[in-house]
Amino acid sequence: MAVVDRLNPIIELLRHSPGRVNKVFIQKEGGPGRLAEVVREARAHSVPFVFVPRNVLDRMSRHHQGALAETAAKEYASVEDILAGSKNPFVVLLDGIEDPQNLGAIIRSAEGAGADGIILPERRSAGLTETVETVSAGALARLKVARATNLVPVIEDLKGRGLRVVGAEASGDVRWHELDFTSPVALVLGSEGRGLRPLVRRSCDSVVFIPLAGAVNSLNVAAAAAVLFFEVVRQRK
């Protein structure tokens, strides 16, 4: 994880390159007056931030000034960037994937399947860390990744643009291959443990499942993602 531990560079990053910041950590015991400026800039540019005990920051850097910025392996795009120029959009939304190994694997599969981009929530999600970049095997450099404060308004916006929004969960209603993926589509995958959050699930037009023949009752989210992504490829080819 790459971190910036001095206040002036953190503030400059937030002002001029907020898309390069995964998250800001701020000591909750208070500190230099400019910490309030860090909070203001993070809020203004929708960059996630958390307050943590000083000893947490001490473990991350011995030279911090009360805040640390975790920087992304690449700059985040916008939802508009992802959709721009796509005649038949194929978008992926990830509702709380917190394991960087899974995120990296999903990015690799999504790029290989020709997805236009991935949208992550700002909170309760792995960021674009060095681990994600490594596991993606170079796909992160080629695939646009955006983040959103709340996925539900993004889903509603995508539906308004003509995309069919399809969630995936073991308790889904339709087998994964029974839907038509040849038209504009957004696939939504839930977190490793909880699946789709209820409000996100209700916002989907359909929820599909992948039936299993063995004793386990669900696939790893990265494996399920690959099955779904290449069903889109199969149908569109």
C-alpha positions as MATLAB code, in Angstrom:
seq = 'MAVVDRLNPIIELLRHSPGRVNKVFIQKEGGPGRLAEVVREARAHSVPFVFVPRNVLDRMSRHHQGALAETAAKEYASVEDILAGSKNPFVVLLDGIEDPQNLGAIIRSAEGAGADGIILPERRSAGLTETVETVSAGALARLKVARATNLVPVIEDLKGRGLRVVGAEASGDVRWHELDFTSPVALVLGSEGRGLRPLVRRSCDSVVFIPLAGAVNSLNVAAAAAVLFFEVVRQRK';
ca = [
       0.000    0.000    0.000;
       1.421    3.399   -0.993;
       0.709    6.196    1.474;
       1.278    9.937    1.624;
       1.948   11.026    5.204;
       2.505   14.827    5.068;
      -0.374   17.281    5.262;
       0.498   19.590    2.377;
       0.876   16.777   -0.195;
      -2.340   15.159    1.077;
      -4.286   18.396    0.635;
      -2.799   18.938   -2.830;
      -3.728   15.389   -3.847;
      -7.289   15.881   -2.646;
      -7.610   19.199   -4.482;
      -6.025   18.295   -7.778;
      -5.990   14.468   -8.105;
      -8.761   13.088   -5.885;
      -9.133   10.154   -8.272;
      -5.751    8.876   -7.099;
      -6.805    8.591   -3.451;
      -8.368    5.381   -2.153;
      -8.994    6.599    1.385;
      -7.769    9.128    3.951;
      -7.047    8.147    7.568;
      -7.278   10.953   10.148;
      -6.374   10.717   13.814;
      -9.436   11.116   15.987;
      -7.544   12.658   18.903;
      -7.198   15.933   17.008;
      -3.988   17.559   15.848;
      -2.765   20.345   13.549;
      -5.374   22.835   12.416;
      -4.924   21.762    8.798;
      -6.574   18.414    9.597;
      -9.896   20.236    9.249;
      -8.776   21.246    5.754;
      -8.077   17.595    4.933;
     -11.617   16.695    6.010;
     -13.121   19.550    3.952;
     -11.228   18.584    0.799;
     -12.060   14.886    1.196;
     -15.752   15.718    1.587;
     -15.708   18.167   -1.318;
     -14.251   15.573   -3.688;
     -16.162   12.531   -2.344;
     -13.005   10.773   -1.177;
     -13.665    8.233    1.627;
     -12.104    9.127    4.973;
     -12.133    7.578    8.441;
     -11.095    8.722   11.899;
      -8.732    6.288   13.636;
      -6.659    6.286   16.861;
      -3.224    7.846   16.525;
      -1.506    4.525   17.232;
      -3.064    3.128   14.048;
      -1.418    5.912   12.051;
       1.837    5.343   13.931;
       1.902    1.761   12.674;
       1.398    2.961    9.098;
       4.019    5.723    9.189;
       6.384    7.098   11.824;
       6.416   10.550   10.239;
       2.721   11.351    9.782;
       1.253   14.724   10.801;
      -2.139   13.412   11.899;
      -3.353   12.086    8.554;
      -2.434    9.562    5.878;
      -3.680    9.215    2.313;
      -3.723    5.753    0.764;
      -3.109    6.224   -2.947;
      -4.606    4.115   -5.729;
      -2.635    2.121   -8.267;
      -4.437    4.136  -10.959;
      -6.749    7.131  -11.063;
     -10.458    6.437  -10.796;
     -12.626    7.225  -13.791;
     -16.212    8.515  -13.710;
     -19.379    6.657  -14.666;
     -19.591    8.978  -17.669;
     -16.085    7.907  -18.720;
     -17.156    4.260  -18.608;
     -20.255    4.794  -20.735;
     -18.729    7.239  -23.210;
     -18.525    5.844  -26.713;
     -20.025    2.447  -25.914;
     -22.768    1.451  -28.356;
     -23.829   -1.599  -26.336;
     -22.721   -1.020  -22.741;
     -21.586   -3.870  -20.508;
     -20.950   -2.522  -17.017;
     -20.119   -4.277  -13.734;
     -21.120   -3.007  -10.271;
     -19.549   -4.538   -7.165;
     -21.562   -4.182   -3.965;
     -18.953   -4.447   -1.221;
     -16.096   -6.654   -2.489;
     -13.585   -6.193    0.333;
     -10.966   -8.820   -0.535;
      -8.349   -7.289   -2.868;
      -7.585  -10.740   -4.300;
     -11.204  -11.108   -5.385;
     -11.335   -7.564   -6.760;
      -8.167   -8.122   -8.777;
      -9.502  -11.408  -10.174;
     -12.849   -9.804  -11.095;
     -11.072   -6.927  -12.867;
      -9.006   -9.467  -14.825;
     -12.119  -11.397  -15.919;
     -14.089   -8.231  -16.701;
     -11.348   -6.860  -18.942;
     -10.976  -10.226  -20.643;
     -14.720  -10.319  -21.314;
     -14.706   -6.844  -22.833;
     -16.608   -5.012  -20.087;
     -16.644   -1.229  -20.412;
     -15.826   -0.698  -16.752;
     -16.440   -1.447  -13.092;
     -18.205    0.727  -10.511;
     -17.330    0.392   -6.822;
     -18.947    1.938   -3.742;
     -16.756    4.395   -1.853;
     -17.139    2.525    1.432;
     -16.969   -1.161    2.317;
     -14.962   -1.950   -0.765;
     -11.366   -2.813   -1.508;
      -9.574    0.042   -3.231;
      -7.240   -0.035   -6.212;
      -4.232   -1.198   -4.235;
      -0.970   -2.723   -5.424;
      -2.353   -6.177   -4.562;
      -5.385   -5.579   -6.794;
      -3.094   -4.387   -9.578;
      -0.869   -7.473   -9.249;
      -3.748   -9.984   -9.180;
      -5.382   -8.282  -12.180;
      -2.295   -9.258  -14.217;
      -2.241   -5.960  -16.087;
      -6.005   -5.700  -16.641;
      -6.361   -2.802  -14.184;
      -4.304   -0.589  -16.503;
      -6.769   -1.280  -19.337;
     -10.137   -1.224  -17.561;
     -11.925    1.893  -16.317;
     -12.930    1.803  -12.651;
     -15.261    4.372  -11.093;
     -16.552    4.762   -7.564;
     -19.843    6.068   -6.249;
     -21.096    7.265   -2.882;
     -24.183    5.053   -3.233;
     -24.797    2.351   -5.831;
     -28.602    2.640   -5.802;
     -28.756    6.067   -7.554;
     -26.172    4.776  -10.047;
     -28.378    1.759  -10.761;
     -31.397    4.003  -11.307;
     -29.337    6.236  -13.610;
     -28.158    3.243  -15.645;
     -31.732    1.994  -15.960;
     -32.747    5.439  -17.194;
     -30.069    5.157  -19.877;
     -31.563    1.908  -21.144;
     -29.366   -0.651  -19.360;
     -30.933   -3.759  -17.874;
     -29.595   -4.206  -14.334;
     -29.064   -7.834  -13.367;
     -28.011   -8.878   -9.877;
     -26.388  -12.213   -9.059;
     -27.021  -14.179   -5.885;
     -27.413  -17.808   -4.837;
     -31.047  -17.057   -3.954;
     -31.804  -15.544   -7.367;
     -34.965  -16.180   -9.372;
     -33.617  -16.952  -12.862;
     -30.833  -19.245  -14.088;
     -27.878  -17.198  -15.278;
     -28.130  -18.238  -18.940;
     -31.897  -17.655  -19.300;
     -31.662  -13.864  -19.630;
     -30.848  -11.919  -22.774;
     -27.471  -10.211  -22.358;
     -27.174   -9.050  -25.965;
     -28.616   -5.600  -25.149;
     -27.080   -3.004  -22.777;
     -26.559   -4.585  -19.361;
     -25.151   -3.889  -15.921;
     -24.232   -6.898  -13.774;
     -24.263   -6.435   -9.992;
     -22.292   -8.757   -7.695;
     -22.520   -8.700   -3.911;
     -19.961   -9.044   -1.164;
     -18.161  -12.250   -0.260;
     -20.182  -12.894    2.885;
     -23.427  -10.914    2.721;
     -24.231  -10.955   -0.978;
     -26.279   -8.077   -2.351;
     -27.575   -5.551    0.141;
     -31.415   -5.594    0.253;
     -31.894   -2.137   -1.300;
     -29.432   -2.904   -4.091;
     -31.156   -6.239   -4.749;
     -34.567   -4.592   -4.952;
     -33.202   -2.040   -7.422;
     -32.186   -4.755   -9.896;
     -34.490   -5.659  -12.791;
     -33.660   -9.364  -12.367;
     -31.565  -11.530  -10.034;
     -29.884  -14.596  -11.494;
     -28.289  -17.628   -9.860;
     -25.812  -20.295  -10.939;
     -27.076  -23.769   -9.933;
     -24.415  -26.048   -8.458;
     -24.156  -29.824   -8.708;
     -21.840  -30.438   -5.753;
     -22.113  -30.158   -1.988;
     -21.124  -26.478   -1.687;
     -23.964  -23.978   -1.945;
     -22.198  -21.054   -3.610;
     -19.239  -20.091   -5.763;
     -16.484  -17.692   -4.799;
     -17.582  -14.263   -6.043;
     -14.670  -14.006   -8.487;
     -15.523  -17.423   -9.976;
     -19.214  -16.502  -10.254;
     -18.242  -13.222  -11.910;
     -16.229  -15.047  -14.575;
     -19.168  -17.382  -15.353;
     -21.524  -14.409  -15.753;
     -19.114  -12.255  -17.756;
     -18.436  -14.955  -20.302;
     -22.124  -15.722  -20.663;
     -22.390  -12.125  -21.883;
     -19.531  -12.838  -24.289;
     -21.131  -16.106  -25.490;
     -24.454  -14.454  -26.233;
     -22.950  -11.415  -27.918;
     -20.694  -13.526  -30.130;
];
